[in-house]
Amino acid sequence: MNGEPLDWIALSGKRAKGKRPEFFDDPALDRLYSTVFAMAAEISALRERQDTVERLLDENGTLSRADIEAYEPTREAADERGLATRAYIARIMRGFQQEVEAMEAKDPPIMDVVTQLSRE
């Protein structure tokens, strides 16, 4: 590296090579989900940083930015964070999981039943 600091804003806007994957018929849905998951990742990072602040305050009663940046969680703290992150992701993905469960179920999803009844 040439010693110049990285321009994180420019790097975050850099395009990946190749065509963007498409998962939905409407490209706006792909963009929406991409945005939602990017925000979820940012929130997850904020949750970890908040955990760091709380742990440092519990341990020391005070903190500095340097303390936050230098913090390395203990094995126990890392395990707690991992569990909290898995629970957070499960909550975010619950709607998708319910759709998968409905597709795998022998009975139609409740909304399909309601739609059928309203047509009769």
C-alpha positions in Angstrom: 0.0 0.0 0.0 1.2 3.5 -0.7 0.6 4.8 2.8 -2.5 6.9 1.9 -5.5 6.2 4.1 -8.3 4.1 2.5 -11.3 6.1 1.2 -14.1 3.9 2.7 -16.8 5.9 1.1 -15.4 5.5 -2.4 -14.8 1.8 -1.7 -18.3 1.2 -0.5 -19.7 2.6 -3.8 -17.4 0.5 -5.9 -19.3 -1.9 -8.3 -18.6 -5.6 -8.2 -17.6 -7.3 -11.4 -20.3 -9.1 -13.3 -24.0 -8.9 -13.4 -25.9 -8.5 -10.1 -27.8 -11.6 -9.1 -31.6 -11.3 -9.6 -33.9 -13.2 -7.2 -37.3 -11.5 -7.9 -39.2 -10.6 -11.1 -39.2 -7.0 -10.0 -35.7 -5.5 -9.8 -37.0 -3.0 -7.2 -37.6 -5.9 -4.8 -33.9 -7.0 -5.2 -32.8 -3.4 -4.4 -35.2 -3.2 -1.5 -34.0 -6.4 0.0 -30.3 -5.5 -0.6 -30.9 -2.2 1.3 -32.8 -3.9 4.1 -30.0 -6.5 4.6 -27.3 -3.8 4.5 -29.2 -1.9 7.2 -29.5 -5.1 9.2 -25.7 -5.6 9.0 -25.2 -2.0 10.1 -27.5 -2.5 13.1 -25.8 -5.7 14.0 -22.4 -3.8 14.1 -24.0 -1.1 16.2 -25.3 -3.7 18.6 -21.8 -5.2 19.0 -20.4 -1.7 19.6 -23.1 -1.0 22.2 -22.2 -4.2 23.9 -18.6 -3.2 24.0 -19.5 0.2 25.5 -21.7 -1.5 28.2 -19.0 -4.1 29.1 -16.3 -1.4 29.3 -18.5 0.8 31.5 -19.3 -2.2 33.7 -15.6 -3.1 34.1 -14.1 0.4 34.4 -16.9 2.8 35.1 -15.5 5.0 32.3 -14.3 4.6 28.7 -12.6 6.3 25.8 -12.8 5.9 22.1 -9.4 4.2 22.3 -10.8 1.7 24.8 -13.7 0.9 22.5 -11.5 0.4 19.5 -9.0 -1.8 21.4 -11.6 -3.9 23.1 -11.4 -7.6 22.4 -14.3 -9.7 23.9 -13.6 -12.6 26.1 -14.6 -16.1 25.0 -17.8 -15.8 27.1 -18.6 -12.3 25.7 -18.0 -13.6 22.2 -20.3 -16.5 22.8 -23.0 -14.2 24.2 -22.7 -11.9 21.2 -22.9 -14.9 18.8 -26.1 -16.1 20.4 -27.6 -12.6 20.3 -26.6 -12.2 16.7 -28.1 -15.5 15.7 -31.4 -14.5 17.5 -31.4 -11.1 15.8 -30.9 -12.8 12.3 -33.6 -15.3 13.1 -36.1 -12.5 13.9 -35.2 -10.7 10.7 -35.5 -13.8 8.6 -38.7 -15.1 10.3 -40.9 -13.9 7.5 -38.8 -15.8 4.9 -38.8 -18.8 7.1 -42.6 -18.8 7.5 -42.9 -18.7 3.7 -40.6 -21.7 3.3 -42.5 -23.5 6.0 -45.8 -22.7 4.3 -44.4 -24.1 1.0 -43.3 -27.3 2.6 -46.6 -27.8 4.6 -49.3 -30.1 3.2 -51.9 -27.6 4.3 -52.1 -24.3 2.4 -51.0 -21.2 4.2 -53.9 -19.5 6.2 -54.0 -16.5 3.7 -54.7 -19.0 0.8 -57.6 -20.4 2.8 -59.0 -17.0 3.5 -58.6 -16.0 -0.1 -60.4 -19.2 -1.2 -63.3 -18.6 1.3 -63.7 -15.0 0.2 -64.2 -16.1 -3.4 -67.0 -18.6 -2.5 
